[in-house]
Amino acid sequence: MKCPIIKRCGGCFYPQDQYQEELKEKTLFIEKEIKKTKLKIDVKPTVASPLVNGYRNKAIVAFNQKYEYGLYEEHSQDIIPYKHCLLHEDIMDEILQYIQSYLRKYRVSIYDRKRHKGLLRHILIRRGVKTDQTMVVLVCNENMWRGSKQFCNQLVKKFPSIKTIVLNVNTRRTPIVLGNEDKVLYGKGFIVDELCGLKFKISPQSFYQINHDQCVNLYIKALSLLNIKGNETAIDAYCGIGTIGMILSQKVKQVIGVESNKDAIKDAKNNARMNQLSNIQFVCDDATEFMKKLAKEKHKVDVVIMDPPRSGSTKQFMDSVKILNPKQVVYISCDPTTQIRDIQYFKKIGYHTHTMYLYDMFPHTRHVETVVLLSHKKPDGHINVKVEFGEGGGKVPLDNIAKRAESYKPKERVTYKMIKEYIEAKYGFKVHTAYIAEVKRDLGLPMYDAPNAVEELKQPRKHPTAEKVEAIKDALKHFEII
């Protein structure tokens, strides 16, 4: 299915039917950006999104005076009406169509930006994908919605997944969607979603990754880059509602999350309590200022995870990292160009990276999410080797070096523990080693290093459910075993 407004909307850049080419172009773009610098970074192919359409868990639309809802035209505040956006879950547009009929029936006034008159400015819908919970936010030019009780009752009756409806007050003469004041009309003012086995409260103002399933893949990769022993102190900078920091807290001694958005910090603290995590704390502060304070006080920091906004980080932040001297820094970015700029500065202060991983968080758009591990490990020693290059006996042909090195390069050993951790992080449940062995045996794969991988178990064991079989197969594909 092709989008009829793709050329006018500007939200999508790539056609829906050319996804593999899109992935290649995104990888090529990053490679070209790195070539502009003196950095030597191996760019891995862009990892495809599990969902190519319907992946967005957040939608924002505006209405015109004809009660048509739509998206803003690129570089404009003109509304492009539509019935169904291919990036949205179907239920989002079903809710919008119902609201549209309600607005038309009761002649609710629509905001006119030129006259700064009218009630309804935007509608924001957020979804908890794993929990099937929906939030509807009515962004209004006034602090009251007359007949809101009737509206809420009808909407919730029609769509039982709606757990809260919020009135957001925005009286500013700017294109910024949300105002600072939220009034709960129905429910608790938040929804709950599950991510990597943990639960997270999401409020209207919270930052939460748009693409749930791809976010799981990104976080698993980001944390797998770290060499964790369990006694580390970690900083989760630009932490939002605390997602990745809380996932990391299960593997380290202590995590400190820092975020300037007070609503996000409130959610983060509630999330930690809800998940009964006592070794993570959250601070409402500018990330740069907070790091400068830690550096001044010479706190012990072993790991830094940073996921800054599109503008990237600051030199003061990175200078503070140098003073704190953590062994490992994981840098997640939604704008690789600013990340590459920051990596160059990190290199000046002694932190290097050799590999960049790309994840397509936003299919059909120009955006791609990237993650790198920065460290300043130095070799313990060196060996002098004399090798003659060229042609002739006893000499190594130059064009064969790379091929021979690659052929002798050992492949990373994938253990049962790694498979179990991947499944628990992504699916939220545990699988027994014997189940993994059983699935591998059924697939004709070799068996090793598994205490329960013998052909005959001492005691009869239940076979894995279909759900766990699929999860195990997914893990085997993730680690390129099948």
C-alpha positions, 0 to 999 in steps of 0.5 A: 500500500502506497501513501497518497500524501507522501510527497506533501507530508514530509514525514516519510522520505523513502517509499514503503516498497523499497525498504532494503534499499532504504537500509543500504542508503542509511548505512552509506550515508553514515559511512560518507559522514565518517569519511569526511573526518579522520576517524576510522570506524567500522560501520555495521549494516543498519539493522531493520526494524521488526515493524516497517509500518505501524511501528509508531506508538505516538501520534500528533495531529491537528484539525482544520476548520472543516474538522479534518485531521492531519499532519503538517506539511513539510516546512509549513503549518498547513495541515495535510488531511489523511484517513490512515497513516501507515506509520501509526497503529490502526487503533490510533486513526480509528480513535481520531476518526471517532473524535472527528465525528464528535467534534463535528457533531457538537461543533467544538471550536478549532484553534485558529493560529492567526487569530489565536482563537478557538479551543482544540489545537492538537490531539496526542495519542500514546500507546503502551504496545505491550500492555495495550494501554492508550492515552489521549491528550487534548491540547487546548487553548483554554483550561476547560473542555465543556462537556468533557465528562460526556466526551470521556465516557463515550470515548472510553466506551468505544475504545476500552484500551483508553486508560486515561484522557488528559487536557493539556493547556497551551496558550502560547503563540508558538508551534510547540505542541504541548503546554506546561499544564496537564489536567486529568479528565479520566483515569490516572494521567498516565499509561504503563508499558513494558520494556525489556521485562520492566514496567514504565509509566508514561505521562503526556510529557514523557520521552519514550522511544517511538518504536518499541520493538526496535528499542528493545534491540537497540538497548540489548546491543548497547548494554552488550557492549559493556564489560560488566562485573557487577560492582560498577557505578554508572551514570545514565545521562539524559535519562528521560523516564529512566528506561535504559538506566533501570535495565542496567541497574539489574547488572551493576552496583549503582546507577544515577540518572540525570534529566532536566525534564521534571515530569520525566524525573517524576516518572522515572522515580515512580518507575523505579519504585514500581519495579522495586529497584533500590540501587538507582536514583534520579536527579533533576538537573541539566546533564552538563551541569550535573557532570561538572559537579561530579567532576569537581567532587571527583566522584567514582564513576565506572560507566557512562551511558548518554543519549542526548537530544539531536543537538548532541552533547557539549564539550563541558560534558565530555571534559567532565567525563575525562575528569571522572575517567570512566572505563566505558562510555556508551553513546546512543544518538538519534542524530549521527552527524552530531554524534560523529562530531562528539566522537571526534572531541572524545578522541582528543580527550583519549576516548576511542571507538572502532565500531558503530552500530545502526538501528532503523528506529524510524522506517521510511524517514531519513533518521537512524539511531546509532550506538558506539562504545567509547573507551581509552584502554591502552595495550599492556605491551607490544611486539615488534614483527618484521614482515616483508610485503610485495611479490616473490618467495617469502613475501606477503602479497598486500592484497591478500592480507585483509582476506587472510586476517578475516579468515583467521579471525575467531567468531565470537562464542555464543553461550547459553547464558547470552541466549537466556539473557537476550530472551529475558530482556526482550520477552520478559520471561526466562527459558531453561537451558534444556529448552534451548538445547531441545530447540537446537537439537530439533534444528540439527545444531551442535550441542556444547557447554550446556549442563542439560544438553545431554540426549537423555535427561535424568528426569523427564522435563516438560517441552517448551511452549510454542511461545518459548520455542519462537523466542529461542529461535529469535535469539538464535537468529539474533546471534546468527546461529541460524 
